[in-house]
Amino acid sequence: MQLKVLKFGGSSLADAAHFRMVGEIVRAESCRRYVIPSAPGKRFSEDDKVTDLLYKCFELALADKEIDETFEKIENRYRSIIEELGLDLSLEKEFETIRTAILHCAGRDYIASRGEYLNGIILANYLGFDFIDPQKYIFFREDGNFDSEKTNIILSAILKEHYRAVIPGFYGSMPNGTIKTFSRGGSDITGSIVARAVNADLYENWTDVSGFLMADPRLIENPRVIETITYKELRELSYMGATVLHEDAIFPVRYAGIPINIRNTNRPDDKGTMIVAHSTEAISEHVITGIAGKRGFSVVTVEKDMMNSEIGFGRRLLEALEKCEVCFEHLPSGIDTMSVVVNSKDIIGKRDFLLTEICRMTEPDAIDIEDSLALIAVVGRSMVKAKGTAARIFRALADASINIKMIDQGSSELNIIVGVDDADYVKALQCIYNEFVK
């Protein structure tokens, strides 16, 4: 029999009605044995996410301000879910413990993690599953990085003792036992960790969309759903801003060869998107798998005659960035020029220092920083075998009178990245999508 791990996002557990949907989904298949919940999300557009309310309580307490009104909103969210589900359950002791911790300025990660913790208790009670606190079985190292191997060994052992269980997402613990959270959206990562620990046949990630879309629906009208996507393609799209799945959630299941299925809690009959290690599907009729992009980049361009024959030039340029604690995104270059694309926010307050260090270490003939660059990644495994893909991208942009400021293609030929002026970003996305899909 198959074994499935399910993660439900905040929108899927926002209220009692959604808890009932989740219950129906879990009970529909006996192989759905391990469930990872997020904290309650928004019930409507003006609503608050519970995690945001917890962060607000933390900030209020730090400022020595009253938390009662905000904390009462949190309590009432959980009380209403329990009451409407008709559960014989009280969280009053947990509420008091959390309130006391906030007032005594407990750690930010501990307070933020309580949304998942409380939702996990309710969901376990509702499903009749065991409750497992990840604080005891998901570990981070002293430097704050996730300890994957220790976690996998210990979590695998404990899950063998629990045939069905709810494991809250988003957090684990440091070596001293204190709570440590993943970045926002980290419940996706917890689901992936659990899937690897139990050697699942499938990791189902339930959210509020029917799969991974070919483009951002806020910018492209009714983009198509991607039926099958590889880990590599997803990694490229997630890195460039596609947000259905936390980009770090790929790694635990990728190493174990476990596919991920993105599903819609509100439309459980939709097949969603399958994320796999390799796809045997025929080449897509659209050639590309998806398009994603980000705004807010800057380009540092360095010019120097005979740069190409100067040993160590590139290394020294990157050392200057390292000294300024700035990461680079891309390195387009010519014979006598080298450009470094960086996130604009990373050089705020560092521009003069960065330019000084680059000049000191490379002695360029000229150096310049240009802001307001947007990057667009066109991704697809079928692009490797399709002739003229780049030409179609460039022609679509040219026909829309959009100037290309940068071109970069990975050695795997899996993606082509173009840089355009920030003002042309949306128009560029739309014309590329229309070229390949419509």
VOFITI-728608 format. One record per residue: residue in three letters; z, x, y of N, C-alpha, C in turn. Coordinates in steps of 0.1 Angstrom, whole numbers, plus 5000, padded with zeros to 4 digits. Each point is the difference from the previous one (the first is absolute). Layout:
# VOFITI-728608
ALAZXYZXYZXY ...
//
This chain:
# VOFITI-728608
MET500050084988500049925012500050095012 GLN499349955010499950085013501350005007 LEU500250095009501250015008499650015015 LYS500549915008499650005014501250015009 VAL499850085011501050015011499449935012 LEU500849925007499549925011500850045012 LYS499450025011500650015013499649895009 PHE501049945007499749895010500450045014 GLY499049995009500350035014500949905007 GLY500350045012500949915008499549865003 SER498649995002499549875002500049914987 SER500150074989500149934987501449954997 LEU501050055007501449964998500749975013 ALA499249935009500549975013501049885000 ASP499849914990500949885000500049954986 ALA500849894998500249944987498649964993 ALA499149945008498849954995499250124994 HIS500050115006499350124995500850064988 PHE501349995000500750044988499649924988 ARG499749875002499649924989498650044995 MET499150035009498750054996500150134992 VAL500950095005500250124993500549984986 GLY501049904999500549974986499049954991 GLU499049915005498949954992499150124995 ILE499850095009499150114997500650094989 VAL501350035002500750094990500149934986 ARG500349875000500249934988498749974993 ALA498950015007498749964994499650104988 GLU500550125001499750104989501350074996 SER500250004987501350064995499950155001 CYS498950065003499950145001500450055014 ARG500249905009500450045014501650015000 ARG500450134998501450024997500850075010 TYR499450075009500750085011499449965013 VAL500949965009499649945013500750085012 ILE499250045010500550075011499849925013 PRO501149955006499949925012500150085013 SER499349955010500250055014501149915006 ALA500450035013500849915008499249895005 PRO500749885003499249895005499250035012 GLY498749965000499250035012499949885009 LYS499049995008499949895009499549874993 ARG500749895004499649864995498949945009 PHE499950055012499049955010499850115010 SER499049995008499650125009501150045009 GLU500849915005501150045010501350044993 ASP500049994987501250034992500450155000 ASP501250034996500450144998500050044986 LYS499650134997500250064987501550044999 VAL500649984988501450034999500250155002 THR499150094996500250145002500050035015 ASP499249935008500050025014501349965006 LEU500649894995501349965005501150104997 LEU499950064988501050104996499950125009 TYR498850045003499850115009500549975014 LYS499949885004500549965013501550005000 CYS500649964989501550004999500550155001 PHE499250094994500450145000499950055015 GLU499049975007499850055014501149935009 LEU500349884998501049935008501450074998 ALA500350034987501350064997500150145006 LEU498950075000500050145006500349995015 ALA499449895006500249985014501349935003 ASP500949984990501349935002499849865005 LYS498949934995499849875004500349904989 GLU500149875003500349904991498949984990 ILE500349994987499049984989500049864994 ASP501049925004500349874993498849914999 GLU499349985012498949915000498950044991 THR499650135000498950064992500450004985 PHE501350034997500450014986500149864994 GLU500349905008500149874995498649954996 LYS499050045007498649964996499750064986 ILE500450124998499850064986500849924990 GLU501249975002500849924991499449874997 ASN499649935010499449874999498750004992 ARG499250105001498850014992500350004986 TYR500950084995500450014986500749874995 ARG500949955009500749884996499049884998 SER499049995008499149894999499250014987 ILE499650134996499350024988500849964988 ILE501350055000500949974989500249844999 GLU500349945011500249855000498849934995 GLU498850035005498849924997499650024985 LEU500450124995499750034986501049944991 GLY501149955005501149944992500750104992 LEU500250125004500650114992501550005002 ASP500750034989501550025000500250145004 LEU499950045012500150145004500550005015 SER500950105002500550025014499850155003 LEU499550035012499850135005501050045011 GLU501149915002500950025011500750144999 LYS500450054989500650134999499050115004 GLU498849984996499050105004499750005015 PHE500049885005499849995015501150075007 GLU501249984996501250065007499950154999 THR499750054988499850154998499050065009 ILE498849935001498950055008500449995015 ARG500649895004500549995014500950115004 THR501050034991501050105003499350145001 ALA499050024991499350135000499350015014 ILE499349905004499350005013500950035011 LEU501149935001501050025011500650145000 HIS500150074988500550134999498850115000 CYS498949955005498850095002499650074987 ALA499849924990499550064987498650055003 GLY499450074990498750065002498949905001 ARG499050035008498949915003499349964987 ASP499850094990499349974988500849914991 TYR501450025000500849904992499849865006 ILE500149995013500049865006498649944997 ALA498950085002498749944998499849964985 SER500650074991499749974986500749874995 ARG500949955008500849884995499149884999 GLY498949995007499149894999499549994986 GLU499550114994499550004986501149974990 TYR501250075003501149994991500449854999 LEU500249935011500449864999499049914994 ASN498750025003499049924994499850034985 GLY500350124996500050034986501149934992 ILE501249995006501049924994499749864998 ILE499449945010499649864999498949984990 LEU499050095000498849984991500550024985 ALA500850104998500550024986500849874995 ASN500849955009500749884997499149884997 TYR499049995008499049894999499250014987 LEU499650124997499150024988500850014987 GLY501350035001500850034989499850144994 PHE499650095009499850144996501250085003 ASP500150124994501050105004499750055014 PHE501150045007499850075013500350154999 ILE499150085005500250144999499950065014 ASP501050065005500150065013499350145000 PRO498950015007499350135000500750125006 GLN501149975008500850115005500550094989 LYS500249954988500550074989498950074992 TYR498749965002499050054990498750055007 ILE499949995013498950065007500550105010 PHE499550134999500650115006499150075010 PHE500750055011499350095009500750145000 ARG499250105004500650145000500750025014 GLU500750115001500750035012499150005013 ASP498750044998499150005011499449865004 GLY500549904992499649865003498749964993 ASN499450094992498849964992500449944987 PHE499249914995500249924988500050104988 ASP501049994991500150084988499449924989 SER498750024997499349914991500450034985 GLU500250124997500350034985501449964996 LYS501050035009501349964997500149844999 THR499449945010500049855000499349954987 ASN498950054996499349954989500850014987 ILE500750114998500850024988501149904999 ILE500849995012501249925000499749855000 LEU499049975008499649855001499449954987 SER499250084994499449974987501149964990 ALA501050095000501149984990500849875003 ILE500349975012500749885003499249874998 LEU498750015003499249884998499849964986 LYS500150104991499949974985501249914996 GLU501150005008501149924996500049865006 HIS498949985008499949875007498649944997 TYR499949904992498749944996499349945012 ARG500849935009499449955012501050035012 ALA499450045011500950045011499349995013 VAL500849985010499650005014500550135007 ILE499150085006500450135006499649995015 PRO500949995009499649995014499150125004 GLY499149975009499150115005500550075012 PHE499350115004500250065013501050125001 TYR501050014990501050105002500550064987 GLY500750115001500650084990501250075006 SER500350124995501250075005499850155001 MET500750065009500050145002501050064990 PRO500050144999500950064990501449975002 ASN500449975013501449975002500349854998 GLY499049924996500249864996499749915012 THR499850055012499749915011498549944998 ILE499849885006498849934999498950085008 LYS498850004994498850065006498949904998 THR499249975011498949914998498750075001 PHE499049944994498650045002499649955014 SER498850045004499549945013499749864998 ARG499849925011499849865000498849974990 GLY500349894992499049974990500350074987 GLY501150074999500450084989500349934987 SER500149865000500249934988498850024991 ASP498850025006498850034992500250134991 ILE500750095006500250134993501049984989 THR501149925003501049974989499349934988 GLY499149915003499349934989499250104992 SER499350095006499250114993500950094992 ILE501250035006501050084992500549934988 VAL500349875001500449934988498949984990 ALA498849985004498949994991499850134992 ARG500250115007499950134992501150014991 ALA501249975004501250024992500049924987 VAL499449885000499949914988498750024993 ASN499150085005498750024995499249874999 ALA500049935011499449875001498550004997 ASP499549894995498549994998499449965013 LEU500849935009499449965013501149985010 TYR499750055013500949985011499449895009 GLU500649885001499549905008500850005013 ASN499250015011500650015014499649875007 TRP501049915001499749875005500349995015 THR499149955008500150005015499449875005 ASP499550005012499549875006498550005002 VAL499350104994498650005000499450014986 SER498849954998499550004986499250124997 GLY500750125002499450124997499850095012 PHE499450124997499750095010498649975007 LEU500049995013498849965007499150125004 MET498749975001499150115003500250055015 ALA500649925008500350055014501249925005 ASP500450045012501249935006499649865005 PRO500649894995499649875003500349965015 ARG500850085006500349985015498850045008 LEU499150094994498950055008498649964994 ILE500049974987498849954994500249864994 GLU499149915004500249864995499749984985 ASN501049954993499949974986499550124992 PRO500650115000499550124992500249964985 ARG499150064992500049974986501250074993 VAL500449944989501150064992499450114991 ILE500650114998499650114991500549964986 GLU499149994990500449964987500750114993 THR499450125001500550124993499950125009 ILE501050085001500150125008500750114993 THR499650125002500750114993501150055008 TYR500950074994501250065007499550095012 LYS498950084997499550095011499549925012 GLU499349894997499449925011501249935008 LEU500949954993501249945006500750105009 ARG500250124995500750105007499350035014 GLU498750014999499250025012500249895010 LEU499949874995500049895009501549985005 SER501050024992501449985004500350105011 TYR499650134998500250105010499449975013 MET498949935000499349965013500449875005 GLY501149944995500649885007500049884992 ALA499349994988500049884992501449984995 THR500749885001501449994999500549914989 VAL499149954991500549914989501050074991 LEU499850134998500950074991500550135006 HIS501350034999500550135006499250114993 GLU499550095008499150114995500850094989 ASP501350025002500750084990500349934987 ALA499749874999500349924988499050044989 ILE498950065004499050034990500450114990 PHE500850105005500250124992500749984987 PRO501249934999500749994987499149944989 VAL499349895004499249934990498650084997 ARG499650075010498750074998500350114990 TYR501150075001500350114990500149944986 ALA500549884999500349934987498849934995 GLY498949985008498849934996500249855000 ILE500949955008500349855000499249935011 PRO499249904997499349935010500949915008 ILE499649985013500749915009499149885003 ASN500649885000499349885003500649935012 ILE499350005011500449945013499849854998 ARG501049915001499949864998500649925012 ASN499749875001500449925011501049904994 THR501350005005501049914995499649865003 ASN499449975011499649875004498849944993 ARG499250104994498949964992499950084987 PRO501049974991500250084988498850004990 ASP499149905002498850004990498950105005 ASP500150055012499050095005500250134992 LYS498950074996500150124993500550125008 GLY499850005013500450115008499250124998 THR500650125003499350134999500750084989 MET499250064992500550104990499850145005 ILE501150085000499950145004500250084988 VAL499050084997499950074987499750155002 ALA500250084990499850145001498550035001 HIS499249944992498650015000499449874997 SER498849975006499349884999498750024992 THR499849914990498850004992499049895005 GLU500449945011499149895005498750065005 ALA499049925000498750045005500150025015 ILE499150085005500050035015500049875008 SER500949995010500249885008498749975007 GLU499749875002498849965008500150055014 HIS501350025005500250045014500150155002 VAL499950084989500150155001501450045004 ILE500549955011501350045004501149914994 THR501250054999501149934995500849935011 GLY500250085011500849945011499850095012 ILE500549945012500050075012501449995007 ALA500550115005501350005007500050105011 GLY500849985010500150105011501350005007 LYS500150105009501250015008499650055014 ARG500849955010499850055014501050105003 GLY499950065012501050095005500050144995 PHE498850065000499950144996499550095012 SER500350124999499650105010499350114993 VAL499050065007499250114994500250135008 VAL500650104994500150135006498850094996 THR499250035010498850084997500150145005 VAL499850104992500150145003498650064999 GLU499650075010498750075000500350155001 LYS499250084992500150145000498750064994 ASP499350095007498950074995500350084987 MET499249994990500150084988501349954992 MET500549885002501149954993499850014985 ASN498849974995499850004986500250134993 SER499950115008500250144994501350065002 GLU500949925006501350055003501049954989 ILE500450094992500949974989501349955004 GLY500449894995501449945003500049915012 PHE498949975006500049925012500649864997 GLY499449944989500549864997501550004997 ARG500450104993501450014996500950015012 ARG499650085010500850025012500049875008 LEU498949935000500049875007501049904994 LEU500049994987500949914993501550055001 GLU500250135001501350055002500649955014 ALA499150005010500449955013500549854999 LEU499249924993500449864998501450004992 GLU500150084990501250004992501250045009 LYS499950095009501150055009500449885009 CYS499049925003500349885009500449884992 GLU500150014987500349894991499149895001 VAL498750035000498949905001499250004988 CYS499849894993499149994988498649985005 PHE499050054992498649975004499449904990 GLU499149925005499349904992498750044994 HIS499250075009498750054996499650125007 LEU499150084994499650135006498550015001 PRO499349925008498650025001499750135008 SER498950084995499850135006498550035001 GLY499750105009498650055001500150154999 ILE498950075004500050154998501050065010 ASP500049955013500850065010501149905006 THR500149894993501049905004500849954988 MET501349965003500849944989500849895007 SER500049884995500849895005501149964991 VAL501149965005501149954992500349865005 VAL500049914991500349865004501549984996 VAL500749955010501549984999500349865004 ASN501149954996500549875005500550025014 SER499649925009500350025014501549995003 LYS500749924992501549995002500750124996 ASP499450084991500750124995500050115011 ILE499149995010500050115010500549965014 ILE500749885000500649955012501250105004 GLY499950055012501050105004499850144995 LYS498950024992499750134994498750065004 ARG499249935008498650045003500050145006 ASP500750035010500050135006500450114991 PHE501149974992500550104991498950034989 LEU499449894995498950014990498950085005 LEU499549975012498950085005500350145002 THR501250035005500550145002500050074987 GLU500549944990500150074986498650024995 ILE499149915001498750024995499350115007 CYS500150015013499450105008500650144996 ARG501350004998500750134997499650054986 MET499849914991499750044986498550024997 THR499149935008498650014997499150065011 GLU500650015012499250065012498749935001 PRO499949875002498749935000499350035014 ASP498649974999499350005013500249875008 ALA500349894993500249885006500849914991 ILE500849915006500849914991500249875008 ASP500049894993500049875006500749894991 ILE500649915006500649884992499349885005 GLU499449924991499549875004500749894993 ASP500549905007500849894994499149884998 SER500649894995499449874998498950004990 LEU500350074988499150004989500549904989 ALA499049934995500349914988499350054988 LEU500650004989499450044987499749894991 ILE498849994994499749904991499550064987 ALA500749964989499650054986499249894993 VAL498850044995499249924992500250064986 VAL500549924991500550054986499349924989 GLY499650084990499449934988499650104989 ARG500449974988499650084989498550004997 SER499449895004498549984998499250085010 MET500650055010499350085010499550134995 VAL500750054989499650134994498650004995 LYS499549884995498749994994499049935009 ALA500549955011499149925009499450095011 LYS498750005000499350085010499949935013 GLY500250075011499849945014501249935005 THR501250014994501249935005500350055014 ALA500150135002500350065013499049955011 ALA498750004996499049965009500249855005 ARG500449924990500349865004501249985009 ILE501050084998501250005009499550045014 PHE499350115001499650065013499149905007 ARG499149944992499049915006500749885006 ALA500949954992500849885005500750025013 LEU500650125001500750045012499150025012 ALA498850074997499050025010499549875005 ASP499749914991499449875005501049925008 ALA501350034998501049935009500450085012 SER499250115003500250095011501450065000 ILE500450044988501350074999499850154997 ASN500650085008499950154999500950054989 ILE499550084991500950064990500550135005 LYS501350025001500650125005500450104989 MET500149954988500450094989499549944987 ILE499750094991499549964986500750094990 ASP500649944990500750084990499849934986 GLN499650084990499849944987500850094990 GLY500849934992500850074989499050064990 SER500550114994499250074989499749914988 SER500949904998499849914989498949905002 GLU499549995013499049905004500549864999 LEU501349984999500649874999500149935013 ASN500050085011500149935013499350085011 ILE499649925010499450065012500949955012 ILE500550105008500849965012499250035012 VAL500049905009499450025013501049985011 GLY499950085011500849985011499249945012 VAL500649905006499449935011501049995011 ASP499549975012500949975011500949884997 ASP501250005004500949904997499549865004 ALA499350005011499549875006498949944991 ASP499450084991498949964991500549964986 TYR501450024998500549994986499749874993 VAL500349895006499849874993498549974998 LYS499250035010498649984999499450094989 ALA500550124999499550094990500349954986 LEU501349954998500449954987499149884996 GLN499749915010499349884997498550034997 CYS499450105007498650024997499850084987 ILE501050084996499950074987500249904989 TYR501049915001500249904990498849914998 ASN499449965011498849915000498850074993 GLU499950135002498950084995500149994984 PHE501250014995500150024985500349874993 VAL500649905007500549884993499249885003 LYS499749985013499449875003498550015000 
//
